[in-house]
Amino acid sequence: MMDRSGVFETVIGFVVLVVAAVFVVYSYNAADRQIGGDQITLSAKFGRVDGVAIGSEVRIAGIKVGSVIANELDVTTFEADLKLAIASDIPVPVDSIAKIASDGLLGGAHISIEPGASEDALLDGERIAFTQGAVDLIAVALEAFTSGAAAAGGQ
């Protein structure tokens, strides 16, 4: 027969398992909501995609509307060719701009789409024509510091 401490430990163990199960179900549903459902696939070419990987978010106005599903190097142009899965109920105007944006100095990167003014939307399999690649912040900072030091040393 179990004493009181054994019953208490069994109840606590059961509560931990229930909480873990709820977390797994929530995570599965959240992932399905983000990547599941009807989608279209768009592509975009960038000169640099630093910090963007498969699974990175695609956002419009800061709201996640899709994710990066593939990336490869175009050996002809030496540009990164990304495939983006976008929710099919989100129309992306044909003159939209796709940019690599950072989540902060230490954060990752994502694709930010700035919708254009066109009435026509991109269709499944089409390419976003206007893109802006990632900015190498370290190189920019290094250039600013070295040019500032050269200007100060020359006076």
N, CA, C and O atoms as a DFTB+ gen file, in Angstrom:
620 C
 N C O
     1  1       0.832      -1.180       0.000
     2  2       0.000       0.000       0.000
     3  2       0.883       1.253       0.000
     4  3       1.912       1.295       0.675
     5  1       0.464       2.289      -0.777
     6  2       1.250       3.521      -0.894
     7  2       1.008       4.442       0.288
     8  3      -0.118       4.580       0.766
     9  1       2.077       5.069       0.751
    10  2       1.908       6.074       1.794
    11  2       1.584       7.418       1.154
    12  3       1.510       7.518      -0.071
    13  1       1.394       8.434       1.958
    14  2       0.987       9.747       1.451
    15  2       2.016      10.346       0.499
    16  3       1.626      10.936      -0.509
    17  1       3.304      10.222       0.773
    18  2       4.319      10.809      -0.102
    19  2       4.329      10.120      -1.465
    20  3       4.573      10.776      -2.477
    21  1       4.073       8.826      -1.511
    22  2       4.017       8.114      -2.788
    23  2       2.844       8.568      -3.632
    24  3       2.979       8.713      -4.846
    25  1       1.698       8.794      -3.015
    26  2       0.525       9.283      -3.731
    27  2       0.794      10.700      -4.250
    28  3       0.479      11.019      -5.396
    29  1       1.374      11.534      -3.403
    30  2       1.690      12.904      -3.806
    31  2       2.640      12.925      -5.005
    32  3       2.424      13.683      -5.951
    33  1       3.683      12.105      -4.971
    34  2       4.639      12.044      -6.081
    35  2       3.980      11.529      -7.348
    36  3       4.293      11.996      -8.443
    37  1       3.076      10.576      -7.213
    38  2       2.354      10.051      -8.380
    39  2       1.470      11.132      -8.993
    40  3       1.423      11.273     -10.215
    41  1       0.776      11.890      -8.163
    42  2      -0.085      12.967      -8.651
    43  2       0.759      14.038      -9.336
    44  3       0.395      14.507     -10.414
    45  1       1.864      14.428      -8.740
    46  2       2.748      15.428      -9.346
    47  2       3.288      14.917     -10.684
    48  3       3.333      15.673     -11.654
    49  1       3.695      13.657     -10.752
    50  2       4.166      13.069     -12.009
    51  2       3.094      13.114     -13.087
    52  3       3.374      13.427     -14.245
    53  1       1.853      12.796     -12.691
    54  2       0.739      12.829     -13.635
    55  2       0.503      14.251     -14.137
    56  3       0.278      14.449     -15.331
    57  1       0.549      15.251     -13.241
    58  2       0.368      16.653     -13.627
    59  2       1.459      17.080     -14.602
    60  3       1.175      17.777     -15.577
    61  1       2.699      16.673     -14.357
    62  2       3.806      17.012     -15.256
    63  2       3.560      16.418     -16.644
    64  3       3.779      17.085     -17.655
    65  1       3.104      15.163     -16.691
    66  2       2.815      14.533     -17.985
    67  2       1.680      15.247     -18.723
    68  3       1.745      15.415     -19.941
    69  1       0.640      15.667     -17.993
    70  2      -0.476      16.378     -18.625
    71  2       0.000      17.716     -19.173
    72  3      -0.359      18.084     -20.291
    73  1       0.802      18.452     -18.406
    74  2       1.325      19.737     -18.870
    75  2       2.203      19.536     -20.102
    76  3       2.121      20.320     -21.048
    77  1       3.032      18.510     -20.108
    78  2       3.883      18.226     -21.272
    79  2       3.028      17.894     -22.493
    80  3       3.324      18.343     -23.601
    81  1       1.975      17.115     -22.294
    82  2       1.091      16.756     -23.410
    83  2       0.392      17.999     -23.965
    84  3       0.268      18.152     -25.180
    85  1      -0.063      18.880     -23.079
    86  2      -0.712      20.124     -23.524
    87  2       0.279      20.972     -24.315
    88  3      -0.080      21.545     -25.344
    89  1       1.514      21.058     -23.849
    90  2       2.542      21.827     -24.562
    91  2       2.803      21.237     -25.949
    92  3       2.929      21.986     -26.917
    93  1       2.885      19.919     -26.062
    94  2       3.126      19.274     -27.359
    95  2       1.969      19.553     -28.312
    96  3       2.194      19.872     -29.480
    97  1       0.731      19.436     -27.826
    98  2      -0.436      19.695     -28.672
    99  2      -0.462      21.158     -29.110
   100  3      -0.733      21.455     -30.274
   101  1      -0.181      22.073     -28.179
   102  2      -0.147      23.497     -28.523
   103  2       0.931      23.777     -29.570
   104  3       0.681      24.487     -30.544
   105  1       2.124      23.223     -29.373
   106  2       3.216      23.441     -30.322
   107  2       2.859      22.907     -31.702
   108  3       3.125      23.557     -32.713
   109  1       2.263      21.735     -31.741
   110  2       1.869      21.148     -33.019
   111  2       0.835      22.027     -33.718
   112  3       0.941      22.281     -34.918
   113  1      -0.162      22.490     -32.967
   114  2      -1.193      23.347     -33.560
   115  2      -0.621      24.684     -34.010
   116  3      -1.001      25.192     -35.064
   117  1       0.288      25.262     -33.228
   118  2       0.898      26.540     -33.615
   119  2       1.735      26.362     -34.872
   120  3       1.698      27.217     -35.757
   121  1       2.486      25.276     -34.971
   122  2       3.297      25.025     -36.164
   123  2       2.406      24.782     -37.368
   124  3       2.711      25.252     -38.464
   125  1       1.315      24.061     -37.188
   126  2       0.399      23.789     -38.286
   127  2      -0.253      25.068     -38.771
   128  3      -0.464      25.246     -39.971
   129  1      -0.570      25.953     -37.853
   130  2      -1.198      27.222     -38.228
   131  2      -0.221      28.083     -39.014
   132  3      -0.626      28.838     -39.898
   133  1       1.074      27.972     -38.692
   134  2       2.056      28.809     -39.356
   135  2       2.493      28.251     -40.705
   136  3       2.710      29.008     -41.652
   137  1       2.621      26.936     -40.796
   138  2       3.144      26.374     -42.024
   139  2       2.141      25.515     -42.765
   140  3       2.382      25.154     -43.917
   141  1       1.047      25.184     -42.155
   142  2       0.088      24.302     -42.802
   143  2      -0.919      25.082     -43.607
   144  3      -0.798      26.294     -43.786
   145  1      -1.921      24.362     -44.092
   146  2      -2.995      25.016     -44.821
   147  2      -2.634      25.278     -46.269
   148  3      -1.595      24.835     -46.759
   149  1      -3.518      26.010     -46.951
   150  2      -3.309      26.329     -48.361
   151  2      -2.213      27.371     -48.500
   152  3      -2.213      28.396     -47.818
   153  1      -1.281      27.088     -49.397
   154  2      -0.146      27.986     -49.607
   155  2       0.156      28.113     -51.082
   156  3      -0.201      27.260     -51.895
   157  1       0.822      29.200     -51.400
   158  2       1.425      29.338     -52.721
   159  2       2.931      29.413     -52.504
   160  3       3.402      29.787     -51.430
   161  1       3.664      29.056     -53.526
   162  2       5.123      29.126     -53.455
   163  2       5.594      30.245     -54.371
   164  3       5.283      30.275     -55.562
   165  1       6.353      31.163     -53.784
   166  2       6.967      32.242     -54.551
   167  2       8.473      32.090     -54.448
   168  3       8.972      31.447     -53.524
   169  1       9.195      32.671     -55.383
   170  2      10.656      32.652     -55.309
   171  2      11.172      34.075     -55.361
   172  3      10.496      34.990     -55.832
   173  1      12.380      34.236     -54.868
   174  2      13.024      35.548     -54.874
   175  2      14.529      35.341     -54.871
   176  3      15.036      34.448     -54.193
   177  1      15.246      36.167     -55.629
   178  2      16.711      36.099     -55.672
   179  2      17.299      37.271     -54.915
   180  3      16.845      38.407     -55.046
   181  1      18.320      36.976     -54.117
   182  2      18.985      37.980     -53.299
   183  2      20.491      37.894     -53.492
   184  3      21.035      36.816     -53.728
   185  1      21.160      39.038     -53.391
   186  2      22.620      39.064     -53.446
   187  2      23.242      38.467     -52.194
   188  3      24.277      37.805     -52.274
   189  1      22.626      38.693     -51.040
   190  2      23.089      38.158     -49.748
   191  2      21.866      37.756     -48.930
   192  3      20.854      38.456     -48.928
   193  1      21.964      36.645     -48.247
   194  2      20.870      36.203     -47.381
   195  2      21.391      35.848     -45.991
   196  3      20.903      34.906     -45.366
   197  1      22.377      36.596     -45.508
   198  2      22.971      36.316     -44.203
   199  2      21.901      36.203     -43.123
   200  3      21.088      37.112     -42.952
   201  1      21.900      35.093     -42.400
   202  2      20.980      34.892     -41.298
   203  2      19.657      34.275     -41.676
   204  3      18.895      33.895     -40.788
   205  1      19.348      34.157     -42.955
   206  2      18.092      33.549     -43.389
   207  2      18.357      32.082     -43.721
   208  3      19.287      31.757     -44.459
   209  1      17.533      31.215     -43.170
   210  2      17.678      29.778     -43.399
   211  2      16.301      29.186     -43.671
   212  3      15.283      29.871     -43.563
   213  1      16.284      27.921     -44.019
   214  2      15.011      27.228     -44.201
   215  2      14.261      27.290     -42.875
   216  3      14.814      26.969     -41.823
   217  1      13.006      27.702     -42.937
   218  2      12.200      27.862     -41.739
   219  2      12.107      29.304     -41.263
   220  3      11.270      29.621     -40.418
   221  1      12.960      30.190     -41.795
   222  2      12.878      31.607     -41.412
   223  2      11.516      32.163     -41.812
   224  3      10.909      31.715     -42.785
   225  1      11.054      33.132     -41.056
   226  2       9.737      33.703     -41.292
   227  2       9.708      34.629     -42.504
   228  3      10.704      35.261     -42.854
   229  1       8.543      34.686     -43.126
   230  2       8.239      35.678     -44.150
   231  2       7.141      36.537     -43.549
   232  3       6.105      36.021     -43.129
   233  1       7.363      37.853     -43.504
   234  2       6.423      38.758     -42.842
   235  2       5.966      39.872     -43.783
   236  3       6.702      40.324     -44.660
   237  1       4.735      40.289     -43.566
   238  2       4.208      41.492     -44.195
   239  2       3.701      42.355     -43.038
   240  3       2.876      41.906     -42.241
   241  1       4.190      43.584     -42.947
   242  2       3.827      44.512     -41.869
   243  2       4.107      43.905     -40.500
   244  3       3.394      44.188     -39.537
   245  1       5.139      43.074     -40.409
   246  2       5.524      42.475     -39.141
   247  2       4.740      41.232     -38.762
   248  3       5.017      40.629     -37.725
   249  1       3.769      40.832     -39.574
   250  2       2.941      39.662     -39.299
   251  2       3.442      38.487     -40.138
   252  3       3.655      38.624     -41.343
   253  1       3.626      37.340     -39.499
   254  2       4.091      36.163     -40.231
   255  2       3.010      35.690     -41.196
   256  3       1.870      35.442     -40.803
   257  1       3.391      35.571     -42.473
   258  2       2.463      35.097     -43.500
   259  2       2.997      33.857     -44.207
   260  3       2.328      33.295     -45.075
   261  1       4.204      33.433     -43.834
   262  2       4.782      32.265     -44.478
   263  2       6.172      31.991     -43.942
   264  3       6.580      32.524     -42.910
   265  1       6.895      31.140     -44.671
   266  2       8.250      30.786     -44.255
   267  2       9.095      30.406     -45.471
   268  3       8.576      30.125     -46.551
   269  1      10.395      30.406     -45.264
   270  2      11.334      29.994     -46.299
   271  2      11.349      28.475     -46.329
   272  3      11.576      27.837     -45.301
   273  1      11.108      27.891     -47.495
   274  2      11.055      26.427     -47.579
   275  2      12.240      25.822     -48.327
   276  3      12.463      24.614     -48.245
   277  1      12.998      26.632     -49.051
   278  2      14.174      26.110     -49.761
   279  2      15.098      27.265     -50.089
   280  3      14.664      28.406     -50.247
   281  1      16.382      26.948     -50.187
   282  2      17.362      27.943     -50.629
   283  2      18.438      27.232     -51.429
   284  3      18.852      26.120     -51.101
   285  1      18.873      27.887     -52.464
   286  2      19.946      27.327     -53.285
   287  2      20.689      28.461     -53.969
   288  3      20.185      29.577     -54.094
   289  1      21.890      28.148     -54.405
   290  2      22.712      29.124     -55.103
   291  2      22.486      29.007     -56.595
   292  3      22.601      27.919     -57.160
   293  1      22.166      30.120     -57.239
   294  2      22.070      30.154     -58.697
   295  2      23.499      30.295     -59.211
   296  3      24.106      31.356     -59.068
   297  1      24.039      29.232     -59.808
   298  2      25.442      29.235     -60.217
   299  2      25.696      30.112     -61.438
   300  3      26.852      30.364     -61.776
   301  1      24.663      30.576     -62.094
   302  2      24.826      31.480     -63.223
   303  2      25.053      32.909     -62.745
   304  3      25.952      33.596     -63.230
   305  1      24.235      33.352     -61.791
   306  2      24.313      34.731     -61.307
   307  2      25.000      34.839     -59.949
   308  3      25.301      35.944     -59.497
   309  1      25.249      33.715     -59.299
   310  2      25.822      33.667     -57.947
   311  2      24.967      34.434     -56.947
   312  3      25.481      35.118     -56.062
   313  1      23.658      34.307     -57.104
   314  2      22.700      34.878     -56.170
   315  2      22.005      33.742     -55.429
   316  3      21.930      32.615     -55.917
   317  1      21.504      34.059     -54.250
   318  2      20.735      33.082     -53.479
   319  2      19.298      33.086     -53.990
   320  3      18.662      34.137     -54.072
   321  1      18.798      31.911     -54.331
   322  2      17.431      31.768     -54.818
   323  2      16.618      31.110     -53.711
   324  3      16.833      29.944     -53.381
   325  1      15.681      31.867     -53.138
   326  2      14.869      31.360     -52.040
   327  2      13.474      31.010     -52.526
   328  3      12.913      31.691     -53.385
   329  1      12.923      29.948     -51.972
   330  2      11.529      29.571     -52.213
   331  2      10.760      29.899     -50.941
   332  3      11.160      29.515     -49.842
   333  1       9.654      30.614     -51.104
   334  2       8.861      31.080     -49.981
   335  2       7.468      30.483     -50.041
   336  3       6.809      30.556     -51.078
   337  1       7.011      29.896     -48.949
   338  2       5.633      29.415     -48.852
   339  2       4.826      30.509     -48.173
   340  3       5.109      30.886     -47.036
   341  1       3.810      31.020     -48.881
   342  2       2.983      32.122     -48.391
   343  2       1.542      31.624     -48.303
   344  3       1.082      30.890     -49.178
   345  1       0.835      32.019     -47.254
   346  2      -0.579      31.663     -47.119
   347  2      -1.329      32.119     -48.371
   348  3      -1.179      33.260     -48.808
   349  1      -2.131      31.228     -48.942
   350  2      -2.786      31.525     -50.220
   351  2      -3.836      32.627     -50.105
   352  3      -4.216      33.224     -51.112
   353  1      -4.308      32.903     -48.892
   354  2      -5.307      33.962     -48.745
   355  2      -4.685      35.346     -48.583
   356  3      -5.399      36.323     -48.359
   357  1      -3.346      35.439     -48.697
   358  2      -2.645      36.720     -48.626
   359  2      -2.194      37.089     -50.039
   360  3      -1.238      36.498     -50.542
   361  1      -2.857      38.054     -50.697
   362  2      -2.421      38.443     -52.036
   363  2      -1.135      39.282     -51.960
   364  3      -1.064      40.259     -51.214
   365  1      -0.140      38.890     -52.730
   366  2       1.124      39.622     -52.783
   367  2       1.174      40.340     -54.132
   368  3       1.315      39.692     -55.169
   369  1       1.059      41.679     -54.131
   370  2       1.077      42.417     -55.400
   371  2       2.355      42.151     -56.197
   372  3       3.419      41.936     -55.616
   373  1       2.248      42.168     -57.523
   374  2       3.377      41.836     -58.385
   375  2       4.538      42.813     -58.252
   376  3       5.674      42.454     -58.559
   377  1       4.281      44.037     -57.804
   378  2       5.359      45.013     -57.668
   379  2       5.867      45.126     -56.223
   380  3       6.426      46.152     -55.837
   381  1       5.673      44.082     -55.442
   382  2       6.141      44.069     -54.054
   383  2       7.661      43.954     -53.998
   384  3       8.303      43.505     -54.948
   385  1       8.215      44.368     -52.869
   386  2       9.655      44.283     -52.641
   387  2       9.899      43.320     -51.495
   388  3       9.280      43.442     -50.438
   389  1      10.797      42.362     -51.694
   390  2      11.192      41.427     -50.640
   391  2      12.559      41.853     -50.126
   392  3      13.503      42.012     -50.900
   393  1      12.657      42.037     -48.802
   394  2      13.910      42.480     -48.192
   395  2      14.324      41.510     -47.098
   396  3      13.487      40.883     -46.449
   397  1      15.635      41.401     -46.909
   398  2      16.156      40.662     -45.763
   399  2      16.192      41.651     -44.608
   400  3      16.856      42.684     -44.691
   401  1      15.487      41.341     -43.542
   402  2      15.439      42.220     -42.373
   403  2      15.953      41.460     -41.159
   404  3      15.828      40.238     -41.073
   405  1      16.522      42.193     -40.237
   406  2      17.082      41.599     -39.022
   407  2      16.134      41.808     -37.858
   408  3      15.419      42.808     -37.792
   409  1      16.137      40.846     -36.936
   410  2      15.326      40.964     -35.730
   411  2      16.067      41.713     -34.638
   412  3      15.603      41.747     -33.499
   413  1      17.194      42.309     -34.952
   414  2      17.994      43.041     -33.978
   415  2      19.451      42.654     -34.126
   416  3      19.797      41.846     -34.987
   417  1      20.305      43.223     -33.296
   418  2      21.733      42.931     -33.404
   419  2      22.043      41.468     -33.166
   420  3      22.883      40.892     -33.857
   421  1      21.379      40.861     -32.202
   422  2      21.670      39.467     -31.878
   423  2      20.627      38.501     -32.417
   424  3      20.803      37.287     -32.317
   425  1      19.549      39.016     -32.984
   426  2      18.480      38.160     -33.476
   427  2      18.767      37.609     -34.852
   428  3      19.762      37.960     -35.487
   429  1      17.892      36.752     -35.298
   430  2      18.013      36.172     -36.623
   431  2      17.505      37.131     -37.685
   432  3      17.296      38.317     -37.430
   433  1      17.315      36.603     -38.858
   434  2      16.829      37.416     -39.973
   435  2      15.558      36.794     -40.519
   436  3      15.288      35.611     -40.306
   437  1      14.796      37.585     -41.210
   438  2      13.573      37.118     -41.846
   439  2      13.386      37.857     -43.167
   440  3      14.103      38.815     -43.459
   441  1      12.431      37.410     -43.953
   442  2      12.092      38.075     -45.203
   443  2      10.923      39.006     -44.911
   444  3       9.892      38.577     -44.393
   445  1      11.086      40.268     -45.241
   446  2      10.023      41.246     -45.080
   447  2       9.530      41.638     -46.464
   448  3      10.305      42.103     -47.300
   449  1       8.249      41.451     -46.700
   450  2       7.669      41.829     -47.992
   451  2       6.933      43.145     -47.817
   452  3       6.042      43.273     -46.978
   453  1       7.326      44.125     -48.631
   454  2       6.631      45.409     -48.661
   455  2       5.717      45.398     -49.880
   456  3       6.193      45.471     -51.014
   457  1       4.408      45.307     -49.654
   458  2       3.473      45.198     -50.784
   459  2       3.515      46.430     -51.675
   460  3       3.652      47.559     -51.206
   461  1       3.395      46.183     -52.960
   462  2       3.340      47.260     -53.927
   463  2       1.920      47.753     -54.101
   464  3       1.029      47.385     -53.336
   465  1       1.708      48.583     -55.104
   466  2       0.398      49.195     -55.339
   467  2      -0.380      48.517     -56.462
   468  3      -1.495      48.934     -56.779
   469  1       0.191      47.483     -57.064
   470  2      -0.462      46.826     -58.189
   471  2      -1.751      46.125     -57.763
   472  3      -1.868      45.627     -56.643
   473  1      -2.693      46.101     -58.668
   474  2      -3.946      45.373     -58.439
   475  2      -3.755      43.872     -58.668
   476  3      -4.535      43.063     -58.168
   477  1      -2.716      43.503     -59.425
   478  2      -2.476      42.103     -59.758
   479  2      -1.592      41.460     -58.700
   480  3      -0.610      42.051     -58.250
   481  1      -1.951      40.244     -58.311
   482  2      -1.186      39.510     -57.301
   483  2      -0.333      38.431     -57.965
   484  3      -0.676      37.910     -59.026
   485  1       0.782      38.112     -57.319
   486  2       1.631      37.033     -57.808
   487  2       0.891      35.703     -57.672
   488  3       0.142      35.481     -56.720
   489  1       1.119      34.837     -58.637
   490  2       0.495      33.519     -58.632
   491  2       1.497      32.471     -58.175
   492  3       2.700      32.724     -58.127
   493  1       0.990      31.300     -57.841
   494  2       1.830      30.200     -57.389
   495  2       2.946      29.929     -58.396
   496  3       2.692      29.768     -59.590
   497  1       4.179      29.880     -57.905
   498  2       5.332      29.591     -58.749
   499  2       6.012      30.813     -59.333
   500  3       7.076      30.686     -59.939
   501  1       5.429      32.002     -59.169
   502  2       6.026      33.208     -59.736
   503  2       7.125      33.759     -58.833
   504  3       7.292      33.329     -57.692
   505  1       7.871      34.725     -59.377
   506  2       9.034      35.302     -58.696
   507  2       8.761      36.742     -58.276
   508  3       8.147      37.513     -59.013
   509  1       9.228      37.086     -57.083
   510  2       9.209      38.479     -56.638
   511  2      10.395      39.147     -57.322
   512  3      11.545      38.781     -57.079
   513  1      10.119      40.109     -58.162
   514  2      11.161      40.697     -59.010
   515  2      12.081      41.661     -58.268
   516  3      13.272      41.743     -58.570
   517  1      11.540      42.380     -57.311
   518  2      12.316      43.412     -56.622
   519  2      12.748      42.909     -55.252
   520  3      11.913      42.581     -54.410
   521  1      14.061      42.850     -55.036
   522  2      14.585      42.346     -53.768
   523  2      15.703      43.236     -53.256
   524  3      16.322      43.984     -54.013
   525  1      15.946      43.142     -51.967
   526  2      17.072      43.831     -51.339
   527  2      17.703      42.838     -50.378
   528  3      17.055      42.364     -49.445
   529  1      18.979      42.526     -50.613
   530  2      19.677      41.546     -49.800
   531  2      20.049      42.061     -48.431
   532  3      19.767      43.205     -48.076
   533  1      20.686      41.197     -47.672
   534  2      21.105      41.528     -46.315
   535  2      22.240      42.540     -46.340
   536  3      23.057      42.565     -47.261
   537  1      22.269      43.363     -45.319
   538  2      23.351      44.333     -45.147
   539  2      24.317      43.754     -44.125
   540  3      23.904      43.319     -43.050
   541  1      25.596      43.748     -44.457
   542  2      26.614      43.247     -43.535
   543  2      26.934      44.359     -42.535
   544  3      27.734      45.253     -42.814
   545  1      26.291      44.285     -41.361
   546  2      26.427      45.353     -40.364
   547  2      27.849      45.485     -39.846
   548  3      28.301      46.594     -39.561
   549  1      28.553      44.384     -39.721
   550  2      29.935      44.438     -39.223
   551  2      30.819      45.177     -40.215
   552  3      31.648      45.994     -39.814
   553  1      30.655      44.902     -41.503
   554  2      31.457      45.590     -42.518
   555  2      31.134      47.083     -42.546
   556  3      32.031      47.912     -42.701
   557  1      29.853      47.426     -42.396
   558  2      29.465      48.838     -42.386
   559  2      30.071      49.544     -41.176
   560  3      30.604      50.647     -41.300
   561  1      29.990      48.908     -40.004
   562  2      30.557      49.503     -38.786
   563  2      32.071      49.629     -38.897
   564  3      32.645      50.643     -38.501
   565  1      32.712      48.603     -39.435
   566  2      34.165      48.631     -39.592
   567  2      34.578      49.753     -40.536
   568  3      35.554      50.457     -40.278
   569  1      33.843      49.920     -41.618
   570  2      34.144      50.990     -42.566
   571  2      33.950      52.358     -41.929
   572  3      34.752      53.264     -42.155
   573  1      32.896      52.518     -41.135
   574  2      32.641      53.799     -40.467
   575  2      33.752      54.122     -39.471
   576  3      34.207      55.262     -39.387
   577  1      34.185      53.111     -38.716
   578  2      35.250      53.345     -37.731
   579  2      36.592      53.628     -38.399
   580  3      37.329      54.510     -37.957
   581  1      36.916      52.888     -39.462
   582  2      38.209      53.100     -40.109
   583  2      38.243      54.411     -40.868
   584  3      39.278      55.077     -40.888
   585  1      37.136      54.806     -41.498
   586  2      37.141      56.092     -42.196
   587  2      37.153      57.242     -41.203
   588  3      37.736      58.291     -41.477
   589  1      36.513      57.056     -40.049
   590  2      36.551      58.082     -39.000
   591  2      37.948      58.226     -38.408
   592  3      38.389      59.335     -38.106
   593  1      38.639      57.107     -38.245
   594  2      40.002      57.149     -37.701
   595  2      40.945      57.779     -38.704
   596  3      41.844      58.528     -38.322
   597  1      40.753      57.485     -40.002
   598  2      41.621      58.071     -41.038
   599  2      41.411      59.576     -41.123
   600  3      42.367      60.328     -41.319
   601  1      40.152      60.025     -40.976
   602  2      39.866      61.459     -41.045
   603  2      40.442      62.174     -39.829
   604  3      40.935      63.295     -39.955
   605  1      40.391      61.558     -38.669
   606  2      40.918      62.162     -37.451
   607  2      42.439      62.195     -37.481
   608  3      43.055      63.136     -36.981
   609  1      43.046      61.159     -38.071
   610  2      44.510      61.099     -38.139
   611  2      45.098      62.056     -39.150
   612  3      46.257      62.450     -39.026
   613  1      44.317      62.440     -40.154
   614  2      44.814      63.322     -41.204
   615  2      44.770      64.782     -40.815
   616  3      45.297      65.620     -41.547
   617  1      44.162      65.122     -39.688
   618  2      44.053      66.547     -39.326
   619  2      45.137      66.986     -38.415
   620  3      45.180      68.152     -38.023
